[in-house]
Amino acid sequence: MTEEEFDTFYATAFPRLVGQLYALTGDHGEAQDVVQEAFVRAWDRRASLLVDEAPEAWIRTVAMRLAVSRWRRAKRWVELVRHQAPVDRVPGPGPEHTMLVQALRQLPEPQRHAVVLHHLCDLSVEQIAAETGSPTGTVKARLSRGRAALAKLLSPGEPADEREGSRV
């Protein structure tokens, strides 16, 4: 089969074969993939594929075998996943963490930045000053003000709505 004959054969047989494999797989994309793979394999054999020896049947057989092979591989994967122990789930943030994040969001950005860098990232005042380009005295003031604001926002004695009302 010449390249031109193969191109003509491909143009006429591909849609028909996809329809047949779609009926087998139930997945149009999968059907297109296996038929395309079968045609790729047929391209390498195009010299030995004779038009009068039913090359479409050969491609259909290859495509069906590919579809069955993919189905078996997927089935084995599902069985493997099903038999594995469930992954321990990471617990979500606790209420303390959530309250801390909400309180941090209420701080002015420079204070929040200083508090996070110092208390969560373990940077010294000098390192924060170098990173932010601020004098160390400014970093110390931001830390002090940020801690005081967080203490008020996180104090357990006040209801949440009173805490929010006090910052306005």
VOMIBA-164220 format. One record per residue (C-alpha): residue number from 0; residue in three letters; x, y, z. Coordinates in steps of 0.2 Angstrom, whole numbers, always signed. Layout:
! VOMIBA-164220
<tiba><pos>NUM</pos><code>ALA</code><X>X</X><Y>Y</Y><Z>Z</Z></tiba>
...
! end
This chain:
! VOMIBA-164220
<tiba><pos>0</pos><code>MET</code><X>+0</X><Y>+0</Y><Z>+0</Z></tiba>
<tiba><pos>1</pos><code>THR</code><X>+7</X><Y>+17</Y><Z>-5</Z></tiba>
<tiba><pos>2</pos><code>GLU</code><X>+7</X><Y>+32</Y><Z>+6</Z></tiba>
<tiba><pos>3</pos><code>GLU</code><X>-7</X><Y>+40</Y><Z>-5</Z></tiba>
<tiba><pos>4</pos><code>GLU</code><X>-17</X><Y>+24</Y><Z>-3</Z></tiba>
<tiba><pos>5</pos><code>PHE</code><X>-14</X><Y>+23</Y><Z>+15</Z></tiba>
<tiba><pos>6</pos><code>ASP</code><X>-20</X><Y>+42</Y><Z>+17</Z></tiba>
<tiba><pos>7</pos><code>THR</code><X>-36</X><Y>+38</Y><Z>+7</Z></tiba>
<tiba><pos>8</pos><code>PHE</code><X>-39</X><Y>+22</Y><Z>+17</Z></tiba>
<tiba><pos>9</pos><code>TYR</code><X>-36</X><Y>+32</Y><Z>+34</Z></tiba>
<tiba><pos>10</pos><code>ALA</code><X>-48</X><Y>+45</Y><Z>+29</Z></tiba>
<tiba><pos>11</pos><code>THR</code><X>-62</X><Y>+33</Y><Z>+25</Z></tiba>
<tiba><pos>12</pos><code>ALA</code><X>-59</X><Y>+20</Y><Z>+38</Z></tiba>
<tiba><pos>13</pos><code>PHE</code><X>-55</X><Y>+30</Y><Z>+53</Z></tiba>
<tiba><pos>14</pos><code>PRO</code><X>-73</X><Y>+37</Y><Z>+57</Z></tiba>
<tiba><pos>15</pos><code>ARG</code><X>-80</X><Y>+20</Y><Z>+54</Z></tiba>
<tiba><pos>16</pos><code>LEU</code><X>-68</X><Y>+11</Y><Z>+66</Z></tiba>
<tiba><pos>17</pos><code>VAL</code><X>-70</X><Y>+25</Y><Z>+79</Z></tiba>
<tiba><pos>18</pos><code>GLY</code><X>-88</X><Y>+22</Y><Z>+79</Z></tiba>
<tiba><pos>19</pos><code>GLN</code><X>-86</X><Y>+3</Y><Z>+81</Z></tiba>
<tiba><pos>20</pos><code>LEU</code><X>-73</X><Y>+5</Y><Z>+95</Z></tiba>
<tiba><pos>21</pos><code>TYR</code><X>-84</X><Y>+18</Y><Z>+103</Z></tiba>
<tiba><pos>22</pos><code>ALA</code><X>-98</X><Y>+4</Y><Z>+104</Z></tiba>
<tiba><pos>23</pos><code>LEU</code><X>-85</X><Y>-7</Y><Z>+113</Z></tiba>
<tiba><pos>24</pos><code>THR</code><X>-77</X><Y>+5</Y><Z>+125</Z></tiba>
<tiba><pos>25</pos><code>GLY</code><X>-92</X><Y>+17</Y><Z>+128</Z></tiba>
<tiba><pos>26</pos><code>ASP</code><X>-79</X><Y>+31</Y><Z>+128</Z></tiba>
<tiba><pos>27</pos><code>HIS</code><X>-77</X><Y>+41</Y><Z>+112</Z></tiba>
<tiba><pos>28</pos><code>GLY</code><X>-60</X><Y>+48</Y><Z>+117</Z></tiba>
<tiba><pos>29</pos><code>GLU</code><X>-53</X><Y>+31</Y><Z>+121</Z></tiba>
<tiba><pos>30</pos><code>ALA</code><X>-60</X><Y>+24</Y><Z>+105</Z></tiba>
<tiba><pos>31</pos><code>GLN</code><X>-51</X><Y>+38</Y><Z>+95</Z></tiba>
<tiba><pos>32</pos><code>ASP</code><X>-35</X><Y>+34</Y><Z>+105</Z></tiba>
<tiba><pos>33</pos><code>VAL</code><X>-35</X><Y>+16</Y><Z>+101</Z></tiba>
<tiba><pos>34</pos><code>VAL</code><X>-39</X><Y>+18</Y><Z>+83</Z></tiba>
<tiba><pos>35</pos><code>GLN</code><X>-26</X><Y>+31</Y><Z>+81</Z></tiba>
<tiba><pos>36</pos><code>GLU</code><X>-13</X><Y>+19</Y><Z>+89</Z></tiba>
<tiba><pos>37</pos><code>ALA</code><X>-19</X><Y>+5</Y><Z>+78</Z></tiba>
<tiba><pos>38</pos><code>PHE</code><X>-16</X><Y>+16</Y><Z>+62</Z></tiba>
<tiba><pos>39</pos><code>VAL</code><X>+1</X><Y>+21</Y><Z>+69</Z></tiba>
<tiba><pos>40</pos><code>ARG</code><X>+6</X><Y>+3</Y><Z>+70</Z></tiba>
<tiba><pos>41</pos><code>ALA</code><X>-2</X><Y>+0</Y><Z>+53</Z></tiba>
<tiba><pos>42</pos><code>TRP</code><X>+8</X><Y>+14</Y><Z>+45</Z></tiba>
<tiba><pos>43</pos><code>ASP</code><X>+24</X><Y>+5</Y><Z>+49</Z></tiba>
<tiba><pos>44</pos><code>ARG</code><X>+17</X><Y>-11</Y><Z>+40</Z></tiba>
<tiba><pos>45</pos><code>ARG</code><X>+9</X><Y>-1</Y><Z>+26</Z></tiba>
<tiba><pos>46</pos><code>ALA</code><X>+20</X><Y>-10</Y><Z>+13</Z></tiba>
<tiba><pos>47</pos><code>SER</code><X>+13</X><Y>-27</Y><Z>+18</Z></tiba>
<tiba><pos>48</pos><code>LEU</code><X>-5</X><Y>-21</Y><Z>+20</Z></tiba>
<tiba><pos>49</pos><code>LEU</code><X>-14</X><Y>-25</Y><Z>+4</Z></tiba>
<tiba><pos>50</pos><code>VAL</code><X>-30</X><Y>-17</Y><Z>+0</Z></tiba>
<tiba><pos>51</pos><code>ASP</code><X>-38</X><Y>-33</Y><Z>-5</Z></tiba>
<tiba><pos>52</pos><code>GLU</code><X>-33</X><Y>-42</Y><Z>+11</Z></tiba>
<tiba><pos>53</pos><code>ALA</code><X>-44</X><Y>-32</Y><Z>+23</Z></tiba>
<tiba><pos>54</pos><code>PRO</code><X>-32</X><Y>-20</Y><Z>+31</Z></tiba>
<tiba><pos>55</pos><code>GLU</code><X>-47</X><Y>-12</Y><Z>+40</Z></tiba>
<tiba><pos>56</pos><code>ALA</code><X>-50</X><Y>-29</Y><Z>+49</Z></tiba>
<tiba><pos>57</pos><code>TRP</code><X>-32</X><Y>-29</Y><Z>+54</Z></tiba>
<tiba><pos>58</pos><code>ILE</code><X>-33</X><Y>-12</Y><Z>+61</Z></tiba>
<tiba><pos>59</pos><code>ARG</code><X>-50</X><Y>-16</Y><Z>+70</Z></tiba>
<tiba><pos>60</pos><code>THR</code><X>-42</X><Y>-31</Y><Z>+78</Z></tiba>
<tiba><pos>61</pos><code>VAL</code><X>-27</X><Y>-21</Y><Z>+84</Z></tiba>
<tiba><pos>62</pos><code>ALA</code><X>-38</X><Y>-7</Y><Z>+91</Z></tiba>
<tiba><pos>63</pos><code>MET</code><X>-49</X><Y>-19</Y><Z>+100</Z></tiba>
<tiba><pos>64</pos><code>ARG</code><X>-34</X><Y>-28</Y><Z>+108</Z></tiba>
<tiba><pos>65</pos><code>LEU</code><X>-27</X><Y>-11</Y><Z>+113</Z></tiba>
<tiba><pos>66</pos><code>ALA</code><X>-44</X><Y>-6</Y><Z>+121</Z></tiba>
<tiba><pos>67</pos><code>VAL</code><X>-45</X><Y>-23</Y><Z>+130</Z></tiba>
<tiba><pos>68</pos><code>SER</code><X>-27</X><Y>-21</Y><Z>+136</Z></tiba>
<tiba><pos>69</pos><code>ARG</code><X>-31</X><Y>-3</Y><Z>+142</Z></tiba>
<tiba><pos>70</pos><code>TRP</code><X>-47</X><Y>-9</Y><Z>+151</Z></tiba>
<tiba><pos>71</pos><code>ARG</code><X>-37</X><Y>-23</Y><Z>+160</Z></tiba>
<tiba><pos>72</pos><code>ARG</code><X>-24</X><Y>-11</Y><Z>+165</Z></tiba>
<tiba><pos>73</pos><code>ALA</code><X>-37</X><Y>+1</Y><Z>+172</Z></tiba>
<tiba><pos>74</pos><code>LYS</code><X>-46</X><Y>-13</Y><Z>+181</Z></tiba>
<tiba><pos>75</pos><code>ARG</code><X>-30</X><Y>-19</Y><Z>+189</Z></tiba>
<tiba><pos>76</pos><code>TRP</code><X>-26</X><Y>-1</Y><Z>+195</Z></tiba>
<tiba><pos>77</pos><code>VAL</code><X>-43</X><Y>+1</Y><Z>+203</Z></tiba>
<tiba><pos>78</pos><code>GLU</code><X>-41</X><Y>-16</Y><Z>+212</Z></tiba>
<tiba><pos>79</pos><code>LEU</code><X>-24</X><Y>-11</Y><Z>+218</Z></tiba>
<tiba><pos>80</pos><code>VAL</code><X>-30</X><Y>+6</Y><Z>+224</Z></tiba>
<tiba><pos>81</pos><code>ARG</code><X>-45</X><Y>-2</Y><Z>+232</Z></tiba>
<tiba><pos>82</pos><code>HIS</code><X>-35</X><Y>-14</Y><Z>+242</Z></tiba>
<tiba><pos>83</pos><code>GLN</code><X>-22</X><Y>-2</Y><Z>+248</Z></tiba>
<tiba><pos>84</pos><code>ALA</code><X>-25</X><Y>+5</Y><Z>+266</Z></tiba>
<tiba><pos>85</pos><code>PRO</code><X>-33</X><Y>+22</Y><Z>+266</Z></tiba>
<tiba><pos>86</pos><code>VAL</code><X>-22</X><Y>+37</Y><Z>+268</Z></tiba>
<tiba><pos>87</pos><code>ASP</code><X>-22</X><Y>+45</Y><Z>+285</Z></tiba>
<tiba><pos>88</pos><code>ARG</code><X>-31</X><Y>+62</Y><Z>+282</Z></tiba>
<tiba><pos>89</pos><code>VAL</code><X>-22</X><Y>+77</Y><Z>+288</Z></tiba>
<tiba><pos>90</pos><code>PRO</code><X>-34</X><Y>+86</Y><Z>+301</Z></tiba>
<tiba><pos>91</pos><code>GLY</code><X>-39</X><Y>+103</Y><Z>+296</Z></tiba>
<tiba><pos>92</pos><code>PRO</code><X>-35</X><Y>+118</Y><Z>+305</Z></tiba>
<tiba><pos>93</pos><code>GLY</code><X>-41</X><Y>+119</Y><Z>+323</Z></tiba>
<tiba><pos>94</pos><code>PRO</code><X>-51</X><Y>+133</Y><Z>+330</Z></tiba>
<tiba><pos>95</pos><code>GLU</code><X>-36</X><Y>+141</Y><Z>+337</Z></tiba>
<tiba><pos>96</pos><code>HIS</code><X>-27</X><Y>+142</Y><Z>+321</Z></tiba>
<tiba><pos>97</pos><code>THR</code><X>-43</X><Y>+149</Y><Z>+312</Z></tiba>
<tiba><pos>98</pos><code>MET</code><X>-44</X><Y>+162</Y><Z>+326</Z></tiba>
<tiba><pos>99</pos><code>LEU</code><X>-26</X><Y>+167</Y><Z>+324</Z></tiba>
<tiba><pos>100</pos><code>VAL</code><X>-27</X><Y>+169</Y><Z>+305</Z></tiba>
<tiba><pos>101</pos><code>GLN</code><X>-43</X><Y>+180</Y><Z>+307</Z></tiba>
<tiba><pos>102</pos><code>ALA</code><X>-34</X><Y>+190</Y><Z>+320</Z></tiba>
<tiba><pos>103</pos><code>LEU</code><X>-19</X><Y>+192</Y><Z>+309</Z></tiba>
<tiba><pos>104</pos><code>ARG</code><X>-29</X><Y>+198</Y><Z>+294</Z></tiba>
<tiba><pos>105</pos><code>GLN</code><X>-36</X><Y>+212</Y><Z>+305</Z></tiba>
<tiba><pos>106</pos><code>LEU</code><X>-18</X><Y>+219</Y><Z>+309</Z></tiba>
<tiba><pos>107</pos><code>PRO</code><X>-11</X><Y>+232</Y><Z>+297</Z></tiba>
<tiba><pos>108</pos><code>GLU</code><X>+0</X><Y>+224</Y><Z>+284</Z></tiba>
<tiba><pos>109</pos><code>PRO</code><X>+17</X><Y>+230</Y><Z>+292</Z></tiba>
<tiba><pos>110</pos><code>GLN</code><X>+13</X><Y>+224</Y><Z>+309</Z></tiba>
<tiba><pos>111</pos><code>ARG</code><X>+6</X><Y>+207</Y><Z>+302</Z></tiba>
<tiba><pos>112</pos><code>HIS</code><X>+22</X><Y>+205</Y><Z>+292</Z></tiba>
<tiba><pos>113</pos><code>ALA</code><X>+33</X><Y>+208</Y><Z>+307</Z></tiba>
<tiba><pos>114</pos><code>VAL</code><X>+23</X><Y>+197</Y><Z>+318</Z></tiba>
<tiba><pos>115</pos><code>VAL</code><X>+23</X><Y>+183</Y><Z>+305</Z></tiba>
<tiba><pos>116</pos><code>LEU</code><X>+42</X><Y>+184</Y><Z>+301</Z></tiba>
<tiba><pos>117</pos><code>HIS</code><X>+47</X><Y>+185</Y><Z>+320</Z></tiba>
<tiba><pos>118</pos><code>HIS</code><X>+35</X><Y>+172</Y><Z>+328</Z></tiba>
<tiba><pos>119</pos><code>LEU</code><X>+31</X><Y>+160</Y><Z>+313</Z></tiba>
<tiba><pos>120</pos><code>CYS</code><X>+47</X><Y>+161</Y><Z>+303</Z></tiba>
<tiba><pos>121</pos><code>ASP</code><X>+59</X><Y>+163</Y><Z>+318</Z></tiba>
<tiba><pos>122</pos><code>LEU</code><X>+68</X><Y>+178</Y><Z>+311</Z></tiba>
<tiba><pos>123</pos><code>SER</code><X>+77</X><Y>+190</Y><Z>+323</Z></tiba>
<tiba><pos>124</pos><code>VAL</code><X>+73</X><Y>+208</Y><Z>+324</Z></tiba>
<tiba><pos>125</pos><code>GLU</code><X>+89</X><Y>+212</Y><Z>+314</Z></tiba>
<tiba><pos>126</pos><code>GLN</code><X>+84</X><Y>+199</Y><Z>+300</Z></tiba>
<tiba><pos>127</pos><code>ILE</code><X>+67</X><Y>+206</Y><Z>+299</Z></tiba>
<tiba><pos>128</pos><code>ALA</code><X>+74</X><Y>+224</Y><Z>+297</Z></tiba>
<tiba><pos>129</pos><code>ALA</code><X>+86</X><Y>+218</Y><Z>+284</Z></tiba>
<tiba><pos>130</pos><code>GLU</code><X>+72</X><Y>+209</Y><Z>+274</Z></tiba>
<tiba><pos>131</pos><code>THR</code><X>+60</X><Y>+223</Y><Z>+275</Z></tiba>
<tiba><pos>132</pos><code>GLY</code><X>+72</X><Y>+237</Y><Z>+273</Z></tiba>
<tiba><pos>133</pos><code>SER</code><X>+65</X><Y>+245</Y><Z>+290</Z></tiba>
<tiba><pos>134</pos><code>PRO</code><X>+76</X><Y>+251</Y><Z>+305</Z></tiba>
<tiba><pos>135</pos><code>THR</code><X>+76</X><Y>+239</Y><Z>+319</Z></tiba>
<tiba><pos>136</pos><code>GLY</code><X>+67</X><Y>+252</Y><Z>+330</Z></tiba>
<tiba><pos>137</pos><code>THR</code><X>+53</X><Y>+252</Y><Z>+318</Z></tiba>
<tiba><pos>138</pos><code>VAL</code><X>+52</X><Y>+233</Y><Z>+318</Z></tiba>
<tiba><pos>139</pos><code>LYS</code><X>+52</X><Y>+232</Y><Z>+337</Z></tiba>
<tiba><pos>140</pos><code>ALA</code><X>+38</X><Y>+245</Y><Z>+337</Z></tiba>
<tiba><pos>141</pos><code>ARG</code><X>+28</X><Y>+235</Y><Z>+324</Z></tiba>
<tiba><pos>142</pos><code>LEU</code><X>+30</X><Y>+219</Y><Z>+334</Z></tiba>
<tiba><pos>143</pos><code>SER</code><X>+25</X><Y>+227</Y><Z>+350</Z></tiba>
<tiba><pos>144</pos><code>ARG</code><X>+9</X><Y>+235</Y><Z>+342</Z></tiba>
<tiba><pos>145</pos><code>GLY</code><X>+5</X><Y>+219</Y><Z>+333</Z></tiba>
<tiba><pos>146</pos><code>ARG</code><X>+7</X><Y>+208</Y><Z>+349</Z></tiba>
<tiba><pos>147</pos><code>ALA</code><X>-4</X><Y>+221</Y><Z>+359</Z></tiba>
<tiba><pos>148</pos><code>ALA</code><X>-17</X><Y>+221</Y><Z>+345</Z></tiba>
<tiba><pos>149</pos><code>LEU</code><X>-17</X><Y>+202</Y><Z>+344</Z></tiba>
<tiba><pos>150</pos><code>ALA</code><X>-19</X><Y>+200</Y><Z>+363</Z></tiba>
<tiba><pos>151</pos><code>LYS</code><X>-35</X><Y>+211</Y><Z>+362</Z></tiba>
<tiba><pos>152</pos><code>LEU</code><X>-42</X><Y>+201</Y><Z>+347</Z></tiba>
<tiba><pos>153</pos><code>LEU</code><X>-38</X><Y>+184</Y><Z>+354</Z></tiba>
<tiba><pos>154</pos><code>SER</code><X>-43</X><Y>+188</Y><Z>+372</Z></tiba>
<tiba><pos>155</pos><code>PRO</code><X>-56</X><Y>+174</Y><Z>+377</Z></tiba>
<tiba><pos>156</pos><code>GLY</code><X>-66</X><Y>+186</Y><Z>+389</Z></tiba>
<tiba><pos>157</pos><code>GLU</code><X>-74</X><Y>+196</Y><Z>+375</Z></tiba>
<tiba><pos>158</pos><code>PRO</code><X>-87</X><Y>+190</Y><Z>+362</Z></tiba>
<tiba><pos>159</pos><code>ALA</code><X>-81</X><Y>+190</Y><Z>+344</Z></tiba>
<tiba><pos>160</pos><code>ASP</code><X>-93</X><Y>+204</Y><Z>+339</Z></tiba>
<tiba><pos>161</pos><code>GLU</code><X>-87</X><Y>+216</Y><Z>+353</Z></tiba>
<tiba><pos>162</pos><code>ARG</code><X>-69</X><Y>+213</Y><Z>+347</Z></tiba>
<tiba><pos>163</pos><code>GLU</code><X>-73</X><Y>+217</Y><Z>+329</Z></tiba>
<tiba><pos>164</pos><code>GLY</code><X>-83</X><Y>+232</Y><Z>+335</Z></tiba>
<tiba><pos>165</pos><code>SER</code><X>-68</X><Y>+239</Y><Z>+345</Z></tiba>
<tiba><pos>166</pos><code>ARG</code><X>-56</X><Y>+240</Y><Z>+330</Z></tiba>
<tiba><pos>167</pos><code>VAL</code><X>-68</X><Y>+251</Y><Z>+320</Z></tiba>
! end
